[in-house]
C-alpha cells in the first residue's frame, strides 16, 4: 500500500511539474514586440453545431461508462446456509 501511495505521489509530482513547465513556456512567449493583426475569420468553437455534437458525444460516453457498472454483465451471488436446528 505504501508503494502505491508513493507511486501516486510521484505521478502527481510529475504532472504538477509538467503543468508548471508549460505555464513557464507560455509566459515566456510574451515577446517585446507589439505588432497587432486583425483577422476576420470565425472560430469553429463559435458555431453551435460543434457544441451540439460535443454534448452528444459526452453524453454517449457518460452513458457507456455508467451502464458498465450495473448492467446485465454483473454477477449476483446468493448464499444460503442451513444449521442443525433447521433440519
Secondary structure, DSSP 8 states (H G I E B T S, - for coil): -HHHHHHHHHHHHHHHHHHHHHHHHHHHT--S-----------GGGSHHHHHHHHHHHHHHHHHHHHHHHSTT----------GGG-
